[in-house]
Amino acid sequence: MSSAPDNLQYTKEHEWVSVDGDIYTMGITDYAQGALGDIVYVQLPKVGENLTAEKVCGEVESTKSVSEIFAPVTGVVTAINESLSNTPESINSDPYGNGWLVKIQVSATPTDLLSAEQYGLLTA
């Protein structure tokens, strides 16, 4: 069973977010990276791009498949994890740390994110 840190919030599409004021850092969950297998490429949105919650904003390619990344919140991309272009496998080894994907300045507080407990029930 994968871990879901209690201090994060989650989506049904297996993304996580950490909240710092109106900046939300997002990534894919341990469950998602485990299902994907060895990640070899990540396509991320550009800084300044507007994202809409639950819409595709990028993709993760593994040795097994390609999976879409869905925006967990609506807002503007303020930063992307540039290191993933050289080391996409850091998503596998540290999905909640060095494997983060993008930082988003939210335009509206999301109301449909899941707690770690709720997400755990989804992946059980």
NORTAKA-V694433 format. One record per residue. N is the residue number from 1. PHI is phi in degrees with one decimal (NA if undefined). PSI is psi as a letter, one per 20 degrees, with the letter a starting at -180 (999 if undefined). Layout:
# NORTAKA-V694433
N;PHI;PSI, N;PHI;PSI
This chain:
# NORTAKA-V694433
1;NA;p, 2;-82.5;r, 3;-97.3;q, 4;-134.3;o, 5;-55.2;p, 6;-65.2;h, 7;-84.0;j, 8;-111.6;r, 9;-118.2;r, 10;-136.4;r, 11;-115.1;r, 12;-68.7;i, 13;-91.1;j, 14;75.1;k, 15;-104.0;q, 16;-118.9;q, 17;-137.3;q, 18;-112.8;q, 19;-113.1;p, 20;-136.6;n, 21;66.4;c, 22;-101.2;j, 23;-102.5;p, 24;-111.6;p, 25;-92.5;p, 26;-125.2;q, 27;-157.9;a, 28;-102.4;q, 29;-75.1;r, 30;-58.8;h, 31;-59.9;g, 32;-65.2;g, 33;-66.3;h, 34;-66.4;h, 35;-70.7;h, 36;-73.6;h, 37;89.3;b, 38;-66.5;o, 39;-82.5;p, 40;-117.0;i, 41;-159.8;q, 42;-132.6;p, 43;-107.8;o, 44;-114.2;q, 45;-67.8;r, 46;-91.4;q, 47;-59.8;p, 48;94.5;i, 49;-73.5;q, 50;-85.6;p, 51;-111.2;q, 52;-116.8;p, 53;-51.0;p, 54;71.9;j, 55;-102.8;q, 56;-62.9;p, 57;-130.3;j, 58;171.2;a, 59;-151.2;q, 60;-119.8;p, 61;-110.7;p, 62;-121.0;r, 63;-67.6;i, 64;-97.3;h, 65;-164.5;r, 66;-114.6;p, 67;-127.2;p, 68;-75.5;q, 69;-104.8;p, 70;-106.7;p, 71;-64.5;p, 72;-79.0;h, 73;-142.9;r, 74;-95.9;p, 75;168.4;a, 76;-111.9;p, 77;-68.9;p, 78;-104.7;i, 79;-161.1;q, 80;-124.7;q, 81;-81.2;n, 82;-59.6;h, 83;-65.5;i, 84;-68.8;h, 85;-67.1;h, 86;-98.0;h, 87;-133.2;m, 88;-62.3;h, 89;-67.0;i, 90;-64.8;i, 91;-65.3;h, 92;-69.0;g, 93;-82.7;h, 94;-149.3;m, 95;-62.1;h, 96;-100.0;j, 97;-126.9;d, 98;-62.8;i, 99;-91.1;j, 100;-60.4;q, 101;-104.9;f, 102;-142.5;q, 103;-111.5;p, 104;-126.8;p, 105;-88.3;o, 106;-75.1;q, 107;-98.9;i, 108;-150.9;p, 109;-64.5;p, 110;-71.0;q, 111;-117.0;i, 112;-112.4;j, 113;-77.1;q, 114;-98.9;q, 115;-76.9;r, 116;-58.7;h, 117;-65.0;g, 118;-63.1;g, 119;-65.1;h, 120;-59.4;h, 121;-67.0;h, 122;-67.6;h, 123;-101.3;j, 124;-70.8;999
